[in-house]
Structure formats: structure tokens, C-alpha cells
């Protein structure tokens, strides 16, 4: 098998493994009250802190009108709140509420508990390999 075919095989296997793992992790949410887009927006706010709807839309890779609908739904559920921008009256700042913060932390906890259980089933050597792979994948992801 040529090197190019081996690389394609690795790329395909890695892509499928990451997709399947992501699907399993996403399935760990306690309820389906929120869409994946809404959960992603909450997670971004948790990671980045208060930002404008436009910045949130850009980080999420969606159009501003779509993000406006997401924010409105999250605001109705009391997971986020909007406040006036301190320097630009045309803008607002979106912030996680305590309920939003608690939701994200609970989600992270469920996902990591599931992953901890799966990792405990592996040998020390397998966990070491995954630790190294995680560092490599993180580097790859940083290159956009």
C-alpha cells in the first residue's frame, strides 16, 4: 500500500473515530430540551465569557439572524441574559445566567463521567497512548 493510501486510511479512520466519539459524548445530555446549536452557544459563552451576539454568531459559524433566534430561546429559558453594551448603544452583551452556567457544568460533568468510565476500561498503556494522541489532536485543531 502506498504512503498516500495509508495516510488516507488514517485520515478516514481518525475522522470516523472522532465523529463517533463526539456522537457518544453528545448523547450524554440529560434532556433534549436544548438543541445542539443552543448547547454549543452556551458552551461558547461559558468558555469565552460575555460577548456580543455578532461575536457569538461568528464563533459558532452561523449568521447573526440565526444566533438572534438561539439567544432569544435561551433567554426565554433563563440560561442567558442580554444587557446594554457599555460603549455601543446599538449592541448588546450576552451573558450566561447562573442557570446557564449550571447547565453547562452539569453537561460537562456527565460527559466526563462517561468518558472516565470508558477510560477506566483501558490498560495503562492504552491511556498513555490516548494522552499523547490528545496532545497531537489538540495541535492539529489549533491550525484551523
Helices and strands as residue ranges (DSSP letters): H 3-26, H 36-48, H 53-60, H 64-76, E 80-84, E 92-96, H 98-120, H 124-142
